[in-house]
């Protein structure tokens, strides 16, 4: 293994650690700010020496971040489903106001044809040229997008680190976004129940806590935009690198 391979492997390992540590520490701080004092665990109660408190915080944050990764995989499809329904409802309301058409027309009208991105079309043509020299019946147009992207990436292994970096940033944003949105919704619902019915629940319902919940929703909105931006780059960049590489060769 060369020195560059060792550095690359070490970088991916550190990114993996950071990818769980940052969301976990963020969640740990938010929970500590909003959970009621009677439920907090003091380091003195746990009998943790002061010199080990930082290590304890890192370990708890890492484990919490690891758990949030699985949790976000469950929350994210729900969030995306709600967003799709919201957009459908918005389209319906907009159509009713502007055009006076009914819902049946909206759902039954033919969808607009989405043009294939130019870099994907060119990549398919180049891939056909390369592979059909050995397998004449190969057709890149028959591949699903994920399979096409995987095949493209096998021709540009030198770009793995660059692509992984953008994918890492997108995943980091996704985990924090999912946690922030879910925690904020739970916090607001529990705050409403506690203020309306004088229930004694486990999260704070004062004005400071409400501010935290609202800020979490705002942060989730911007993190969602950041996530989509990095996902878009990570999805497109393999095709661009593939085209540039094989255009030089040919």
C-alpha positions in Angstrom: 0.0 0.0 0.0 1.4 3.3 -1.1 1.6 6.4 1.1 -1.2 8.1 -0.8 -3.4 5.1 -0.2 -2.7 5.2 3.5 -3.4 8.9 3.7 -6.7 8.4 1.7 -7.8 5.5 4.0 -6.9 7.6 7.1 -8.9 10.5 5.7 -12.0 8.4 5.1 -11.6 6.9 8.6 -11.5 10.4 10.2 -14.4 11.6 8.1 -16.4 8.5 9.3 -15.6 9.4 12.9 -16.5 13.1 12.4 -19.6 12.1 10.5 -21.0 10.5 13.7 -19.4 12.8 16.3 -20.7 16.1 15.0 -24.4 15.1 14.8 -24.1 13.3 18.1 -22.5 16.2 19.9 -25.1 18.6 18.4 -27.9 16.3 19.6 -26.3 16.0 23.0 -26.1 19.8 23.5 -29.7 20.3 22.3 -31.1 17.6 24.6 -29.1 19.1 27.5 -30.6 22.5 26.8 -34.2 21.4 26.6 -34.6 18.4 28.9 -35.9 19.2 32.3 -33.3 19.6 35.1 -34.8 16.7 37.2 -34.0 14.3 34.4 -30.4 15.4 33.7 -27.5 13.1 34.6 -24.8 15.0 36.5 -21.2 13.8 36.1 -20.9 13.8 39.9 -23.9 11.4 40.1 -22.2 9.1 37.6 -18.9 9.4 39.6 -16.9 10.3 36.5 -13.5 11.9 37.3 -13.0 15.4 35.7 -10.1 14.2 33.6 -12.4 11.6 31.8 -15.4 13.9 31.2 -14.2 15.0 27.8 -13.6 11.4 26.7 -17.0 10.5 28.1 -18.6 13.4 26.1 -16.9 12.2 22.9 -18.0 8.6 23.4 -21.6 9.5 24.2 -21.7 11.8 21.2 -20.3 9.2 18.9 -22.8 6.5 20.0 -25.6 9.1 19.8 -24.5 10.1 16.3 -24.4 6.4 15.3 -27.9 6.0 16.5 -29.1 9.2 14.8 -27.8 7.8 11.5 -30.2 4.9 11.7 -33.0 7.1 13.0 -32.6 9.6 10.2 -33.0 6.7 7.7 -36.5 6.2 9.1 -37.4 9.9 9.5 -36.2 11.1 6.1 -38.7 9.1 3.9 -41.5 10.5 6.1 -40.2 14.1 5.7 -39.9 13.6 1.9 -43.4 12.1 1.7 -44.9 15.1 3.6 -43.0 17.5 1.3 -44.4 15.8 -1.8 -47.9 16.0 -0.4 -47.4 19.7 0.5 -46.3 20.5 -3.0 -49.3 18.6 -4.5 -51.6 20.6 -2.2 -49.9 23.9 -3.1 -50.2 23.1 -6.8 -53.9 22.3 -6.4 -54.6 25.5 -4.5 -52.6 27.6 -7.0 -54.5 26.1 -9.9 -57.8 26.7 -8.2 -57.0 30.4 -7.7 -55.3 31.1 -11.0 -57.1 28.8 -13.5 -60.2 27.6 -11.8 -59.5 24.0 -12.7 -60.4 21.0 -10.5 -58.2 18.4 -8.8 -59.1 15.7 -11.3 -57.6 17.8 -14.1 -54.4 18.4 -12.1 -53.8 14.8 -11.3 -54.8 13.4 -14.7 -53.0 15.9 -17.0 -49.9 14.5 -18.7 -46.6 15.1 -17.0 -44.0 17.3 -18.7 -41.2 15.4 -20.3 -38.0 15.8 -18.2 -35.0 16.2 -20.5 -32.0 14.0 -19.7 -29.0 16.0 -18.5 -26.4 16.5 -21.2 -23.5 15.0 -19.2 -25.5 11.8 -18.7 -26.4 11.5 -22.4 -22.7 12.1 -23.4 -21.5 9.6 -20.8 -23.9 6.9 -22.2 -22.6 7.5 -25.7 -19.0 7.2 -24.6 -19.7 4.2 -22.4 -21.3 2.4 -25.4 -18.3 3.2 -27.5 -15.9 1.7 -24.9 -17.8 -1.4 -23.9 -19.3 -2.3 -27.3 -15.8 -3.1 -28.5 -15.9 -6.1 -26.2 -19.7 -6.7 -25.9 -21.6 -5.6 -29.0 -25.0 -6.1 -27.4 -24.3 -3.6 -24.5 -26.6 -0.6 -24.3 -26.0 2.0 -21.6 -29.5 3.4 -22.2 -31.0 0.2 -20.7 -29.2 0.8 -17.3 -30.9 2.4 -14.4 -29.4 5.6 -13.2 -27.8 4.1 -10.1 -26.3 1.2 -12.1 -25.0 3.7 -14.7 -23.4 5.8 -12.1 -21.7 2.8 -10.4 -20.3 1.7 -13.8 -19.1 5.2 -14.6 -17.3 5.4 -11.2 -15.5 2.1 -11.9 -13.7 3.9 -14.7 -12.6 6.8 -12.5 -11.3 5.3 -9.2 -9.1 8.3 -8.7 -12.2 10.5 -8.2 -13.6 8.3 -5.3 -12.2 10.6 -2.6 -13.6 13.8 -4.2 -17.0 12.2 -4.7 -17.0 10.7 -1.2 -16.3 14.2 0.3 -19.4 15.7 -1.2 -21.5 12.6 -0.3 -20.2 12.9 3.3 -21.2 16.5 3.5 -24.7 15.7 2.2 -25.1 12.8 4.7 -23.9 15.0 7.6 -26.5 17.6 6.7 -29.2 14.9 6.3 -28.6 13.4 9.8 -28.6 16.8 11.6 -31.6 18.0 9.5 -33.7 14.9 10.4 -32.8 15.1 14.1 -33.5 18.8 14.3 -36.8 18.6 12.5 -38.1 15.6 14.5 -36.9 17.0 17.8 -38.4 20.4 17.2 -41.8 18.9 16.3 -41.8 16.7 19.4 -40.7 19.7 21.5 -43.4 21.9 20.2 -46.1 19.3 20.6 -45.1 18.5 24.2 -44.9 22.2 24.9 -48.4 22.7 23.7 -49.7 19.8 25.8 -47.9 21.0 28.9 -49.0 24.6 28.5 -52.6 23.7 27.7 -53.2 20.8 30.1 -50.6 21.5 32.8 -48.9 18.1 32.2 -45.5 17.3 33.6 -43.5 16.1 30.6 -39.8 15.5 30.1 -39.0 18.5 27.8 -39.0 22.2 28.8 -41.8 24.3 27.6 -40.6 27.8 28.6 -39.9 30.6 26.1 -36.2 29.7 25.8 -37.0 26.1 24.9 -39.6 27.3 22.4 -36.9 29.5 20.8 -34.6 26.5 20.5 -37.4 24.4 18.8 -38.1 27.1 16.3 -34.4 27.6 15.6 -34.1 23.9 15.0 -36.9 24.1 12.3 -35.1 27.0 10.7 -31.8 25.2 10.7 -33.4 22.1 9.3 -34.7 24.1 6.4 -31.2 25.5 5.5 -29.6 22.1 6.1 -32.0 20.6 3.7 -30.9 23.1 1.0 -27.3 22.4 1.8 -27.9 18.6 1.6 -29.6 18.8 -1.8 -26.8 21.0 -3.1 -24.0 18.5 -2.1 -26.1 15.5 -3.3 -26.5 17.2 -6.7 -22.8 17.7 -6.9 -22.0 14.2 -5.8 -24.4 12.8 -8.4 -23.2 14.9 -11.3 -19.5 15.0 -10.8 -18.7 11.4 -11.8 -20.1 12.0 -15.3 -18.1 15.2 -15.8 -14.9 13.5 -14.7 -15.6 10.5 -16.9 -16.2 12.6 -19.9 -13.1 14.7 -19.3 -10.9 11.7 -18.8 -11.9 9.7 -21.9 -12.2 12.7 -24.1 -8.4 13.2 -23.5 -7.7 9.5 -24.2 -9.6 9.6 -27.4 
